[in-house]
Amino acid sequence: MARGVHPKKEVRKALKQLRAAGWTIEVAAGGSAHGWGTAMCPYQHRGDAAGMSRCVQRILSTPRSEGDHANRLRRALRKCEQDVARSELEQSE
Ligand SMILES: [Zn+2]
């Protein structure tokens, strides 16, 4: 399997959506058993952590359920887009 290509089909599809939305997918060097890489959104905005930050999602190489893992990534994308839409509204007020 080529570097940068996730072994799980469902996760691959989710990563494709993230990339299309401008997210950066960083593949972990060396490829540890569990952490495949990280996905970061292209915005500087309030994430789950306090302060301004990008959304960061850890990508597992061998999730217990690839469907759940893919859904978690898609949820993060949706939440990010909602946060961005909200902060743009606040700025225009
Ligand atoms: Zn975000």
PDB file of the backbone (N, CA, C, O) and the ligand in Angstrom, with CONECT records:
HET     ZN  A 101       1
ATOM      1  N   MET A   1       0.851  -1.206   0.000  1.00  0.00           N
ATOM      2  CA  MET A   1       0.000   0.000   0.000  1.00  0.00           C
ATOM      3  C   MET A   1       0.874   1.239   0.000  1.00  0.00           C
ATOM      4  O   MET A   1       1.762   1.385   0.840  1.00  0.00           O
ATOM      5  N   ALA A   2       0.623   2.116  -0.929  1.00  0.00           N
ATOM      6  CA  ALA A   2       1.443   3.324  -1.062  1.00  0.00           C
ATOM      7  C   ALA A   2       1.263   4.234   0.142  1.00  0.00           C
ATOM      8  O   ALA A   2       0.194   4.291   0.751  1.00  0.00           O
ATOM      9  N   ARG A   3       2.307   4.922   0.458  1.00  0.00           N
ATOM     10  CA  ARG A   3       2.275   5.901   1.528  1.00  0.00           C
ATOM     11  C   ARG A   3       1.250   6.980   1.168  1.00  0.00           C
ATOM     12  O   ARG A   3       1.213   7.465   0.038  1.00  0.00           O
ATOM     13  N   GLY A   4       0.425   7.343   2.144  1.00  0.00           N
ATOM     14  CA  GLY A   4      -0.579   8.372   1.872  1.00  0.00           C
ATOM     15  C   GLY A   4      -1.904   7.787   1.422  1.00  0.00           C
ATOM     16  O   GLY A   4      -2.888   8.511   1.270  1.00  0.00           O
ATOM     17  N   VAL A   5      -1.933   6.499   1.213  1.00  0.00           N
ATOM     18  CA  VAL A   5      -3.190   5.840   0.862  1.00  0.00           C
ATOM     19  C   VAL A   5      -3.620   5.002   2.059  1.00  0.00           C
ATOM     20  O   VAL A   5      -2.915   4.078   2.465  1.00  0.00           O
ATOM     21  N   HIS A   6      -4.771   5.328   2.615  1.00  0.00           N
ATOM     22  CA  HIS A   6      -5.220   4.617   3.810  1.00  0.00           C
ATOM     23  C   HIS A   6      -5.688   3.222   3.438  1.00  0.00           C
ATOM     24  O   HIS A   6      -6.364   3.035   2.427  1.00  0.00           O
ATOM     25  N   PRO A   7      -5.324   2.233   4.265  1.00  0.00           N
ATOM     26  CA  PRO A   7      -5.681   0.840   3.946  1.00  0.00           C
ATOM     27  C   PRO A   7      -7.175   0.525   4.008  1.00  0.00           C
ATOM     28  O   PRO A   7      -7.624  -0.460   3.422  1.00  0.00           O
ATOM     29  N   LYS A   8      -7.946   1.353   4.715  1.00  0.00           N
ATOM     30  CA  LYS A   8      -9.387   1.061   4.846  1.00  0.00           C
ATOM     31  C   LYS A   8     -10.203   1.915   3.884  1.00  0.00           C
ATOM     32  O   LYS A   8     -10.074   3.138   3.833  1.00  0.00           O
ATOM     33  N   LYS A   9     -11.044   1.227   3.126  1.00  0.00           N
ATOM     34  CA  LYS A   9     -11.798   1.902   2.061  1.00  0.00           C
ATOM     35  C   LYS A   9     -12.700   3.013   2.599  1.00  0.00           C
ATOM     36  O   LYS A   9     -12.738   4.110   2.041  1.00  0.00           O
ATOM     37  N   GLU A  10     -13.427   2.727   3.686  1.00  0.00           N
ATOM     38  CA  GLU A  10     -14.348   3.737   4.229  1.00  0.00           C
ATOM     39  C   GLU A  10     -13.593   4.978   4.684  1.00  0.00           C
ATOM     40  O   GLU A  10     -14.032   6.107   4.465  1.00  0.00           O
ATOM     41  N   VAL A  11     -12.449   4.747   5.320  1.00  0.00           N
ATOM     42  CA  VAL A  11     -11.643   5.868   5.800  1.00  0.00           C
ATOM     43  C   VAL A  11     -11.072   6.633   4.606  1.00  0.00           C
ATOM     44  O   VAL A  11     -10.996   7.862   4.622  1.00  0.00           O
ATOM     45  N   ARG A  12     -10.675   5.891   3.574  1.00  0.00           N
ATOM     46  CA  ARG A  12     -10.155   6.540   2.361  1.00  0.00           C
ATOM     47  C   ARG A  12     -11.188   7.501   1.772  1.00  0.00           C
ATOM     48  O   ARG A  12     -10.858   8.607   1.342  1.00  0.00           O
ATOM     49  N   LYS A  13     -12.446   7.055   1.762  1.00  0.00           N
ATOM     50  CA  LYS A  13     -13.509   7.900   1.205  1.00  0.00           C
ATOM     51  C   LYS A  13     -13.677   9.163   2.042  1.00  0.00           C
ATOM     52  O   LYS A  13     -13.851  10.258   1.506  1.00  0.00           O
ATOM     53  N   ALA A  14     -13.623   8.997   3.375  1.00  0.00           N
ATOM     54  CA  ALA A  14     -13.763  10.163   4.259  1.00  0.00           C
ATOM     55  C   ALA A  14     -12.592  11.123   4.056  1.00  0.00           C
ATOM     56  O   ALA A  14     -12.778  12.340   4.033  1.00  0.00           O
ATOM     57  N   LEU A  15     -11.390  10.575   3.909  1.00  0.00           N
ATOM     58  CA  LEU A  15     -10.210  11.424   3.714  1.00  0.00           C
ATOM     59  C   LEU A  15     -10.312  12.198   2.402  1.00  0.00           C
ATOM     60  O   LEU A  15      -9.864  13.341   2.304  1.00  0.00           O
ATOM     61  N   LYS A  16     -10.903  11.565   1.409  1.00  0.00           N
ATOM     62  CA  LYS A  16     -11.082  12.231   0.120  1.00  0.00           C
ATOM     63  C   LYS A  16     -11.992  13.457   0.288  1.00  0.00           C
ATOM     64  O   LYS A  16     -11.740  14.512  -0.294  1.00  0.00           O
ATOM     65  N   GLN A  17     -13.050  13.300   1.089  1.00  0.00           N
ATOM     66  CA  GLN A  17     -13.963  14.419   1.354  1.00  0.00           C
ATOM     67  C   GLN A  17     -13.237  15.537   2.091  1.00  0.00           C
ATOM     68  O   GLN A  17     -13.413  16.716   1.783  1.00  0.00           O
ATOM     69  N   LEU A  18     -12.414  15.152   3.074  1.00  0.00           N
ATOM     70  CA  LEU A  18     -11.670  16.157   3.839  1.00  0.00           C
ATOM     71  C   LEU A  18     -10.721  16.921   2.913  1.00  0.00           C
ATOM     72  O   LEU A  18     -10.649  18.149   2.965  1.00  0.00           O
ATOM     73  N   ARG A  19     -10.005  16.197   2.079  1.00  0.00           N
ATOM     74  CA  ARG A  19      -9.067  16.849   1.150  1.00  0.00           C
ATOM     75  C   ARG A  19      -9.804  17.810   0.230  1.00  0.00           C
ATOM     76  O   ARG A  19      -9.344  18.921  -0.033  1.00  0.00           O
ATOM     77  N   ALA A  20     -10.971  17.353  -0.259  1.00  0.00           N
ATOM     78  CA  ALA A  20     -11.763  18.198  -1.163  1.00  0.00           C
ATOM     79  C   ALA A  20     -12.198  19.483  -0.468  1.00  0.00           C
ATOM     80  O   ALA A  20     -12.385  20.513  -1.117  1.00  0.00           O
ATOM     81  N   ALA A  21     -12.362  19.421   0.868  1.00  0.00           N
ATOM     82  CA  ALA A  21     -12.781  20.597   1.639  1.00  0.00           C
ATOM     83  C   ALA A  21     -11.583  21.440   2.049  1.00  0.00           C
ATOM     84  O   ALA A  21     -11.738  22.440   2.749  1.00  0.00           O
ATOM     85  N   GLY A  22     -10.385  21.041   1.616  1.00  0.00           N
ATOM     86  CA  GLY A  22      -9.203  21.855   1.878  1.00  0.00           C
ATOM     87  C   GLY A  22      -8.387  21.414   3.075  1.00  0.00           C
ATOM     88  O   GLY A  22      -7.410  22.069   3.437  1.00  0.00           O
ATOM     89  N   TRP A  23      -8.774  20.318   3.690  1.00  0.00           N
ATOM     90  CA  TRP A  23      -8.037  19.839   4.856  1.00  0.00           C
ATOM     91  C   TRP A  23      -6.684  19.286   4.436  1.00  0.00           C
ATOM     92  O   TRP A  23      -6.504  18.778   3.329  1.00  0.00           O
ATOM     93  N   THR A  24      -5.743  19.403   5.359  1.00  0.00           N
ATOM     94  CA  THR A  24      -4.415  18.857   5.142  1.00  0.00           C
ATOM     95  C   THR A  24      -4.339  17.494   5.818  1.00  0.00           C
ATOM     96  O   THR A  24      -4.661  17.352   6.997  1.00  0.00           O
ATOM     97  N   ILE A  25      -3.918  16.516   5.070  1.00  0.00           N
ATOM     98  CA  ILE A  25      -3.748  15.185   5.635  1.00  0.00           C
ATOM     99  C   ILE A  25      -2.255  14.932   5.760  1.00  0.00           C
ATOM    100  O   ILE A  25      -1.533  14.882   4.765  1.00  0.00           O
ATOM    101  N   GLU A  26      -1.807  14.775   6.992  1.00  0.00           N
ATOM    102  CA  GLU A  26      -0.389  14.494   7.203  1.00  0.00           C
ATOM    103  C   GLU A  26      -0.222  13.043   7.597  1.00  0.00           C
ATOM    104  O   GLU A  26      -0.794  12.581   8.585  1.00  0.00           O
ATOM    105  N   VAL A  27       0.560  12.338   6.821  1.00  0.00           N
ATOM    106  CA  VAL A  27       0.776  10.926   7.100  1.00  0.00           C
ATOM    107  C   VAL A  27       1.959  10.817   8.055  1.00  0.00           C
ATOM    108  O   VAL A  27       3.033  11.361   7.797  1.00  0.00           O
ATOM    109  N   ALA A  28       1.751  10.113   9.150  1.00  0.00           N
ATOM    110  CA  ALA A  28       2.796   9.987  10.154  1.00  0.00           C
ATOM    111  C   ALA A  28       4.021   9.291   9.566  1.00  0.00           C
ATOM    112  O   ALA A  28       3.909   8.296   8.849  1.00  0.00           O
ATOM    113  N   ALA A  29       5.181   9.834   9.885  1.00  0.00           N
ATOM    114  CA  ALA A  29       6.420   9.229   9.406  1.00  0.00           C
ATOM    115  C   ALA A  29       6.631   7.892  10.104  1.00  0.00           C
ATOM    116  O   ALA A  29       6.386   7.759  11.303  1.00  0.00           O
ATOM    117  N   GLY A  30       7.074   6.938   9.366  1.00  0.00           N
ATOM    118  CA  GLY A  30       7.359   5.644   9.974  1.00  0.00           C
ATOM    119  C   GLY A  30       6.137   4.757  10.107  1.00  0.00           C
ATOM    120  O   GLY A  30       6.252   3.532  10.157  1.00  0.00           O
ATOM    121  N   GLY A  31       4.965   5.375  10.163  1.00  0.00           N
ATOM    122  CA  GLY A  31       3.742   4.587  10.225  1.00  0.00           C
ATOM    123  C   GLY A  31       3.657   3.707  11.448  1.00  0.00           C
ATOM    124  O   GLY A  31       3.844   2.494  11.356  1.00  0.00           O
ATOM    125  N   SER A  32       3.378   4.304  12.600  1.00  0.00           N
ATOM    126  CA  SER A  32       3.234   3.510  13.816  1.00  0.00           C
ATOM    127  C   SER A  32       2.014   2.611  13.664  1.00  0.00           C
ATOM    128  O   SER A  32       1.182   2.817  12.780  1.00  0.00           O
ATOM    129  N   ALA A  33       1.922   1.623  14.529  1.00  0.00           N
ATOM    130  CA  ALA A  33       0.869   0.623  14.398  1.00  0.00           C
ATOM    131  C   ALA A  33      -0.516   1.252  14.460  1.00  0.00           C
ATOM    132  O   ALA A  33      -1.431   0.822  13.757  1.00  0.00           O
ATOM    133  N   HIS A  34      -0.669   2.272  15.302  1.00  0.00           N
ATOM    134  CA  HIS A  34      -2.014   2.790  15.525  1.00  0.00           C
ATOM    135  C   HIS A  34      -2.280   4.114  14.833  1.00  0.00           C
ATOM    136  O   HIS A  34      -3.318   4.289  14.195  1.00  0.00           O
ATOM    137  N   GLY A  35      -1.358   5.037  14.957  1.00  0.00           N
ATOM    138  CA  GLY A  35      -1.595   6.352  14.375  1.00  0.00           C
ATOM    139  C   GLY A  35      -1.161   6.390  12.922  1.00  0.00           C
ATOM    140  O   GLY A  35       0.020   6.238  12.613  1.00  0.00           O
ATOM    141  N   TRP A  36      -2.108   6.590  12.046  1.00  0.00           N
ATOM    142  CA  TRP A  36      -1.787   6.629  10.616  1.00  0.00           C
ATOM    143  C   TRP A  36      -1.373   8.039  10.217  1.00  0.00           C
ATOM    144  O   TRP A  36      -0.480   8.231   9.391  1.00  0.00           O
ATOM    145  N   GLY A  37      -2.029   9.008  10.811  1.00  0.00           N
ATOM    146  CA  GLY A  37      -1.700  10.393  10.481  1.00  0.00           C
ATOM    147  C   GLY A  37      -2.671  11.341  11.142  1.00  0.00           C
ATOM    148  O   GLY A  37      -3.444  10.951  12.017  1.00  0.00           O
ATOM    149  N   THR A  38      -2.625  12.594  10.717  1.00  0.00           N
ATOM    150  CA  THR A  38      -3.547  13.584  11.256  1.00  0.00           C
ATOM    151  C   THR A  38      -4.192  14.356  10.112  1.00  0.00           C
ATOM    152  O   THR A  38      -3.617  14.517   9.035  1.00  0.00           O
ATOM    153  N   ALA A  39      -5.395  14.824  10.383  1.00  0.00           N
ATOM    154  CA  ALA A  39      -6.117  15.669   9.437  1.00  0.00           C
ATOM    155  C   ALA A  39      -6.313  17.026  10.097  1.00  0.00           C
ATOM    156  O   ALA A  39      -6.762  17.102  11.241  1.00  0.00           O
ATOM    157  N   MET A  40      -5.982  18.090   9.388  1.00  0.00           N
ATOM    158  CA  MET A  40      -6.121  19.438   9.933  1.00  0.00           C
ATOM    159  C   MET A  40      -6.941  20.294   8.983  1.00  0.00           C
ATOM    160  O   MET A  40      -6.747  20.256   7.768  1.00  0.00           O
ATOM    161  N   CYS A  41      -7.858  21.063   9.548  1.00  0.00           N
ATOM    162  CA  CYS A  41      -8.683  21.922   8.708  1.00  0.00           C
ATOM    163  C   CYS A  41      -7.873  23.146   8.276  1.00  0.00           C
ATOM    164  O   CYS A  41      -6.870  23.477   8.908  1.00  0.00           O
ATOM    165  N   PRO A  42      -8.301  23.818   7.208  1.00  0.00           N
ATOM    166  CA  PRO A  42      -7.528  24.948   6.671  1.00  0.00           C
ATOM    167  C   PRO A  42      -7.792  26.258   7.399  1.00  0.00           C
ATOM    168  O   PRO A  42      -7.262  27.291   6.992  1.00  0.00           O
ATOM    169  N   TYR A  43      -8.592  26.254   8.460  1.00  0.00           N
ATOM    170  CA  TYR A  43      -8.979  27.506   9.113  1.00  0.00           C
ATOM    171  C   TYR A  43      -8.277  27.679  10.448  1.00  0.00           C
ATOM    172  O   TYR A  43      -7.832  26.714  11.070  1.00  0.00           O
ATOM    173  N   GLN A  44      -8.190  28.922  10.869  1.00  0.00           N
ATOM    174  CA  GLN A  44      -7.792  29.218  12.237  1.00  0.00           C
ATOM    175  C   GLN A  44      -9.073  29.635  12.932  1.00  0.00           C
ATOM    176  O   GLN A  44      -9.558  30.748  12.728  1.00  0.00           O
ATOM    177  N   HIS A  45      -9.608  28.782  13.725  1.00  0.00           N
ATOM    178  CA  HIS A  45     -10.835  29.137  14.425  1.00  0.00           C
ATOM    179  C   HIS A  45     -10.920  28.337  15.697  1.00  0.00           C
ATOM    180  O   HIS A  45     -10.047  27.522  15.994  1.00  0.00           O
ATOM    181  N   ARG A  46     -11.953  28.566  16.430  1.00  0.00           N
ATOM    182  CA  ARG A  46     -12.069  27.898  17.719  1.00  0.00           C
ATOM    183  C   ARG A  46     -12.405  26.431  17.521  1.00  0.00           C
ATOM    184  O   ARG A  46     -13.455  26.075  16.986  1.00  0.00           O
ATOM    185  N   GLY A  47     -11.503  25.611  17.959  1.00  0.00           N
ATOM    186  CA  GLY A  47     -11.752  24.181  17.879  1.00  0.00           C
ATOM    187  C   GLY A  47     -12.240  23.679  19.217  1.00  0.00           C
ATOM    188  O   GLY A  47     -12.802  24.446  19.998  1.00  0.00           O
ATOM    189  N   ASP A  48     -12.040  22.437  19.489  1.00  0.00           N
ATOM    190  CA  ASP A  48     -12.457  21.878  20.769  1.00  0.00           C
ATOM    191  C   ASP A  48     -11.588  22.410  21.899  1.00  0.00           C
ATOM    192  O   ASP A  48     -12.062  22.605  23.018  1.00  0.00           O
ATOM    193  N   ALA A  49     -10.329  22.641  21.605  1.00  0.00           N
ATOM    194  CA  ALA A  49      -9.421  23.160  22.630  1.00  0.00           C
ATOM    195  C   ALA A  49      -9.656  24.659  22.796  1.00  0.00           C
ATOM    196  O   ALA A  49     -10.189  25.312  21.898  1.00  0.00           O
ATOM    197  N   ALA A  50      -9.263  25.194  23.934  1.00  0.00           N
ATOM    198  CA  ALA A  50      -9.450  26.625  24.176  1.00  0.00           C
ATOM    199  C   ALA A  50      -8.541  27.418  23.248  1.00  0.00           C
ATOM    200  O   ALA A  50      -7.436  26.991  22.912  1.00  0.00           O
ATOM    201  N   GLY A  51      -9.030  28.572  22.849  1.00  0.00           N
ATOM    202  CA  GLY A  51      -8.219  29.436  21.997  1.00  0.00           C
ATOM    203  C   GLY A  51      -8.440  29.157  20.535  1.00  0.00           C
ATOM    204  O   GLY A  51      -9.205  28.267  20.163  1.00  0.00           O
ATOM    205  N   MET A  52      -7.759  29.927  19.704  1.00  0.00           N
ATOM    206  CA  MET A  52      -7.909  29.761  18.276  1.00  0.00           C
ATOM    207  C   MET A  52      -7.049  28.593  17.837  1.00  0.00           C
ATOM    208  O   MET A  52      -5.857  28.523  18.138  1.00  0.00           O
ATOM    209  N   SER A  53      -7.660  27.711  17.145  1.00  0.00           N
ATOM    210  CA  SER A  53      -6.895  26.559  16.683  1.00  0.00           C
ATOM    211  C   SER A  53      -7.583  25.955  15.476  1.00  0.00           C
ATOM    212  O   SER A  53      -8.741  26.243  15.172  1.00  0.00           O
ATOM    213  N   ARG A  54      -6.845  25.129  14.819  1.00  0.00           N
ATOM    214  CA  ARG A  54      -7.437  24.382  13.719  1.00  0.00           C
ATOM    215  C   ARG A  54      -8.074  23.132  14.289  1.00  0.00           C
ATOM    216  O   ARG A  54      -7.726  22.688  15.383  1.00  0.00           O
ATOM    217  N   CYS A  55      -8.983  22.583  13.564  1.00  0.00           N
ATOM    218  CA  CYS A  55      -9.512  21.287  13.946  1.00  0.00           C
ATOM    219  C   CYS A  55      -8.444  20.256  13.600  1.00  0.00           C
ATOM    220  O   CYS A  55      -7.869  20.282  12.513  1.00  0.00           O
ATOM    221  N   VAL A  56      -8.197  19.383  14.502  1.00  0.00           N
ATOM    222  CA  VAL A  56      -7.229  18.320  14.257  1.00  0.00           C
ATOM    223  C   VAL A  56      -7.888  16.994  14.590  1.00  0.00           C
ATOM    224  O   VAL A  56      -8.467  16.824  15.662  1.00  0.00           O
ATOM    225  N   GLN A  57      -7.795  16.077  13.677  1.00  0.00           N
ATOM    226  CA  GLN A  57      -8.332  14.743  13.896  1.00  0.00           C
ATOM    227  C   GLN A  57      -7.220  13.724  13.709  1.00  0.00           C
ATOM    228  O   GLN A  57      -6.490  13.751  12.718  1.00  0.00           O
ATOM    229  N   ARG A  58      -7.106  12.831  14.675  1.00  0.00           N
ATOM    230  CA  ARG A  58      -6.134  11.769  14.523  1.00  0.00           C
ATOM    231  C   ARG A  58      -6.730  10.675  13.638  1.00  0.00           C
ATOM    232  O   ARG A  58      -7.890  10.295  13.795  1.00  0.00           O
ATOM    233  N   ILE A  59      -5.950  10.198  12.744  1.00  0.00           N
ATOM    234  CA  ILE A  59      -6.427   9.133  11.855  1.00  0.00           C
ATOM    235  C   ILE A  59      -5.762   7.829  12.280  1.00  0.00           C
ATOM    236  O   ILE A  59      -4.536   7.725  12.329  1.00  0.00           O
ATOM    237  N   LEU A  60      -6.573   6.863  12.579  1.00  0.00           N
ATOM    238  CA  LEU A  60      -6.040   5.557  12.991  1.00  0.00           C
ATOM    239  C   LEU A  60      -5.813   4.684  11.764  1.00  0.00           C
ATOM    240  O   LEU A  60      -6.560   4.755  10.788  1.00  0.00           O
ATOM    241  N   SER A  61      -4.782   3.870  11.829  1.00  0.00           N
ATOM    242  CA  SER A  61      -4.533   2.980  10.696  1.00  0.00           C
ATOM    243  C   SER A  61      -5.402   1.735  10.774  1.00  0.00           C
ATOM    244  O   SER A  61      -5.802   1.173   9.754  1.00  0.00           O
ATOM    245  N   THR A  62      -5.687   1.314  12.008  1.00  0.00           N
ATOM    246  CA  THR A  62      -6.507   0.115  12.155  1.00  0.00           C
ATOM    247  C   THR A  62      -7.632   0.380  13.151  1.00  0.00           C
ATOM    248  O   THR A  62      -7.631  -0.151  14.262  1.00  0.00           O
ATOM    249  N   PRO A  63      -8.603   1.219  12.733  1.00  0.00           N
ATOM    250  CA  PRO A  63      -9.726   1.491  13.636  1.00  0.00           C
ATOM    251  C   PRO A  63     -10.526   0.214  13.871  1.00  0.00           C
ATOM    252  O   PRO A  63     -10.584  -0.664  13.010  1.00  0.00           O
ATOM    253  N   ARG A  64     -11.145   0.123  15.058  1.00  0.00           N
ATOM    254  CA  ARG A  64     -11.940  -1.062  15.379  1.00  0.00           C
ATOM    255  C   ARG A  64     -13.079  -1.184  14.367  1.00  0.00           C
ATOM    256  O   ARG A  64     -13.400  -2.279  13.904  1.00  0.00           O
ATOM    257  N   SER A  65     -13.680  -0.050  14.033  1.00  0.00           N
ATOM    258  CA  SER A  65     -14.708  -0.049  12.996  1.00  0.00           C
ATOM    259  C   SER A  65     -14.366   1.038  11.993  1.00  0.00           C
ATOM    260  O   SER A  65     -14.353   2.221  12.333  1.00  0.00           O
ATOM    261  N   GLU A  66     -14.091   0.645  10.773  1.00  0.00           N
ATOM    262  CA  GLU A  66     -13.697   1.654   9.785  1.00  0.00           C
ATOM    263  C   GLU A  66     -14.855   2.593   9.476  1.00  0.00           C
ATOM    264  O   GLU A  66     -14.642   3.772   9.192  1.00  0.00           O
ATOM    265  N   GLY A  67     -16.091   2.072   9.530  1.00  0.00           N
ATOM    266  CA  GLY A  67     -17.261   2.914   9.283  1.00  0.00           C
ATOM    267  C   GLY A  67     -17.395   3.989  10.343  1.00  0.00           C
ATOM    268  O   GLY A  67     -17.643   5.153  10.026  1.00  0.00           O
ATOM    269  N   ASP A  68     -17.230   3.601  11.624  1.00  0.00           N
ATOM    270  CA  ASP A  68     -17.323   4.573  12.715  1.00  0.00           C
ATOM    271  C   ASP A  68     -16.228   5.616  12.596  1.00  0.00           C
ATOM    272  O   ASP A  68     -16.457   6.809  12.795  1.00  0.00           O
ATOM    273  N   HIS A  69     -15.043   5.149  12.270  1.00  0.00           N
ATOM    274  CA  HIS A  69     -13.915   6.066  12.176  1.00  0.00           C
ATOM    275  C   HIS A  69     -14.148   7.062  11.036  1.00  0.00           C
ATOM    276  O   HIS A  69     -13.897   8.258  11.181  1.00  0.00           O
ATOM    277  N   ALA A  70     -14.624   6.555   9.917  1.00  0.00           N
ATOM    278  CA  ALA A  70     -14.921   7.423   8.778  1.00  0.00           C
ATOM    279  C   ALA A  70     -16.007   8.426   9.151  1.00  0.00           C
ATOM    280  O   ALA A  70     -15.935   9.593   8.765  1.00  0.00           O
ATOM    281  N   ASN A  71     -17.018   7.975   9.904  1.00  0.00           N
ATOM    282  CA  ASN A  71     -18.092   8.881  10.315  1.00  0.00           C
ATOM    283  C   ASN A  71     -17.579   9.960  11.252  1.00  0.00           C
ATOM    284  O   ASN A  71     -18.019  11.108  11.189  1.00  0.00           O
ATOM    285  N   ARG A  72     -16.643   9.586  12.124  1.00  0.00           N
ATOM    286  CA  ARG A  72     -16.087  10.568  13.051  1.00  0.00           C
ATOM    287  C   ARG A  72     -15.360  11.665  12.273  1.00  0.00           C
ATOM    288  O   ARG A  72     -15.459  12.843  12.613  1.00  0.00           O
ATOM    289  N   LEU A  73     -14.640  11.275  11.242  1.00  0.00           N
ATOM    290  CA  LEU A  73     -13.927  12.259  10.425  1.00  0.00           C
ATOM    291  C   LEU A  73     -14.919  13.159   9.687  1.00  0.00           C
ATOM    292  O   LEU A  73     -14.711  14.367   9.581  1.00  0.00           O
ATOM    293  N   ARG A  74     -15.998  12.560   9.178  1.00  0.00           N
ATOM    294  CA  ARG A  74     -17.005  13.364   8.465  1.00  0.00           C
ATOM    295  C   ARG A  74     -17.715  14.313   9.422  1.00  0.00           C
ATOM    296  O   ARG A  74     -18.026  15.449   9.066  1.00  0.00           O
ATOM    297  N   ARG A  75     -17.972  13.833  10.654  1.00  0.00           N
ATOM    298  CA  ARG A  75     -18.610  14.704  11.646  1.00  0.00           C
ATOM    299  C   ARG A  75     -17.719  15.892  11.967  1.00  0.00           C
ATOM    300  O   ARG A  75     -18.198  17.016  12.112  1.00  0.00           O
ATOM    301  N   ALA A  76     -16.418  15.637  12.077  1.00  0.00           N
ATOM    302  CA  ALA A  76     -15.470  16.721  12.372  1.00  0.00           C
ATOM    303  C   ALA A  76     -15.495  17.758  11.258  1.00  0.00           C
ATOM    304  O   ALA A  76     -15.416  18.959  11.515  1.00  0.00           O
ATOM    305  N   LEU A  77     -15.605  17.290  10.029  1.00  0.00           N
ATOM    306  CA  LEU A  77     -15.670  18.188   8.875  1.00  0.00           C
ATOM    307  C   LEU A  77     -16.931  19.042   8.939  1.00  0.00           C
ATOM    308  O   LEU A  77     -16.884  20.252   8.719  1.00  0.00           O
ATOM    309  N   ARG A  78     -18.065  18.398   9.244  1.00  0.00           N
ATOM    310  CA  ARG A  78     -19.331  19.142   9.337  1.00  0.00           C
ATOM    311  C   ARG A  78     -19.277  20.173  10.451  1.00  0.00           C
ATOM    312  O   ARG A  78     -19.687  21.319  10.268  1.00  0.00           O
ATOM    313  N   LYS A  79     -18.770  19.762  11.605  1.00  0.00           N
ATOM    314  CA  LYS A  79     -18.700  20.655  12.758  1.00  0.00           C
ATOM    315  C   LYS A  79     -17.802  21.843  12.432  1.00  0.00           C
ATOM    316  O   LYS A  79     -18.116  22.981  12.782  1.00  0.00           O
ATOM    317  N   CYS A  80     -16.695  21.577  11.769  1.00  0.00           N
ATOM    318  CA  CYS A  80     -15.773  22.633  11.383  1.00  0.00           C
ATOM    319  C   CYS A  80     -16.469  23.628  10.477  1.00  0.00           C
ATOM    320  O   CYS A  80     -16.349  24.838  10.668  1.00  0.00           O
ATOM    321  N   GLU A  81     -17.193  23.125   9.495  1.00  0.00           N
ATOM    322  CA  GLU A  81     -17.858  24.029   8.554  1.00  0.00           C
ATOM    323  C   GLU A  81     -18.929  24.853   9.255  1.00  0.00           C
ATOM    324  O   GLU A  81     -19.138  26.018   8.917  1.00  0.00           O
ATOM    325  N   GLN A  82     -19.612  24.253  10.234  1.00  0.00           N
ATOM    326  CA  GLN A  82     -20.611  24.997  11.011  1.00  0.00           C
ATOM    327  C   GLN A  82     -19.940  26.091  11.838  1.00  0.00           C
ATOM    328  O   GLN A  82     -20.439  27.213  11.920  1.00  0.00           O
ATOM    329  N   ASP A  83     -18.806  25.755  12.448  1.00  0.00           N
ATOM    330  CA  ASP A  83     -18.077  26.737  13.258  1.00  0.00           C
ATOM    331  C   ASP A  83     -17.628  27.911  12.404  1.00  0.00           C
ATOM    332  O   ASP A  83     -17.727  29.065  12.821  1.00  0.00           O
ATOM    333  N   VAL A  84     -17.133  27.615  11.207  1.00  0.00           N
ATOM    334  CA  VAL A  84     -16.653  28.669  10.317  1.00  0.00           C
ATOM    335  C   VAL A  84     -17.824  29.550   9.896  1.00  0.00           C
ATOM    336  O   VAL A  84     -17.709  30.776   9.888  1.00  0.00           O
ATOM    337  N   ALA A  85     -18.954  28.931   9.547  1.00  0.00           N
ATOM    338  CA  ALA A  85     -20.130  29.696   9.130  1.00  0.00           C
ATOM    339  C   ALA A  85     -20.577  30.612  10.260  1.00  0.00           C
ATOM    340  O   ALA A  85     -20.947  31.762  10.027  1.00  0.00           O
ATOM    341  N   ARG A  86     -20.540  30.094  11.490  1.00  0.00           N
ATOM    342  CA  ARG A  86     -20.976  30.873  12.649  1.00  0.00           C
ATOM    343  C   ARG A  86     -20.031  32.058  12.894  1.00  0.00           C
ATOM    344  O   ARG A  86     -20.483  33.174  13.146  1.00  0.00           O
ATOM    345  N   SER A  87     -18.725  31.808  12.820  1.00  0.00           N
ATOM    346  CA  SER A  87     -17.789  32.897  13.114  1.00  0.00           C
ATOM    347  C   SER A  87     -17.843  33.966  12.017  1.00  0.00           C
ATOM    348  O   SER A  87     -17.593  35.141  12.287  1.00  0.00           O
ATOM    349  N   GLU A  88     -18.168  33.569  10.788  1.00  0.00           N
ATOM    350  CA  GLU A  88     -18.312  34.572   9.730  1.00  0.00           C
ATOM    351  C   GLU A  88     -19.529  35.452   9.989  1.00  0.00           C
ATOM    352  O   GLU A  88     -19.520  36.645   9.688  1.00  0.00           O
ATOM    353  N   LEU A  89     -20.579  34.850  10.553  1.00  0.00           N
ATOM    354  CA  LEU A  89     -21.765  35.627  10.913  1.00  0.00           C
ATOM    355  C   LEU A  89     -21.420  36.636  12.006  1.00  0.00           C
ATOM    356  O   LEU A  89     -21.825  37.797  11.950  1.00  0.00           O
ATOM    357  N   GLU A  90     -20.663  36.168  13.001  1.00  0.00           N
ATOM    358  CA  GLU A  90     -20.298  37.047  14.114  1.00  0.00           C
ATOM    359  C   GLU A  90     -19.469  38.241  13.619  1.00  0.00           C
ATOM    360  O   GLU A  90     -19.655  39.373  14.066  1.00  0.00           O
ATOM    361  N   GLN A  91     -18.549  37.958  12.683  1.00  0.00           N
ATOM    362  CA  GLN A  91     -17.686  39.024  12.191  1.00  0.00           C
ATOM    363  C   GLN A  91     -18.462  40.062  11.393  1.00  0.00           C
ATOM    364  O   GLN A  91     -18.072  41.228  11.354  1.00  0.00           O
ATOM    365  N   SER A  92     -19.556  39.654  10.756  1.00  0.00           N
ATOM    366  CA  SER A  92     -20.295  40.588   9.904  1.00  0.00           C
ATOM    367  C   SER A  92     -21.286  41.429  10.712  1.00  0.00           C
ATOM    368  O   SER A  92     -21.915  42.340  10.173  1.00  0.00           O
ATOM    369  N   GLU A  93     -21.423  41.122  12.008  1.00  0.00           N
ATOM    370  CA  GLU A  93     -22.371  41.888  12.835  1.00  0.00           C
ATOM    371  C   GLU A  93     -21.772  43.212  13.296  1.00  0.00           C
ATOM    372  O   GLU A  93     -22.433  43.977  13.998  1.00  0.00           O
TER     373      GLU A  93
HETATM  374 ZN    ZN A 101     -11.865  23.669  11.593  1.00  0.00          ZN2+
END
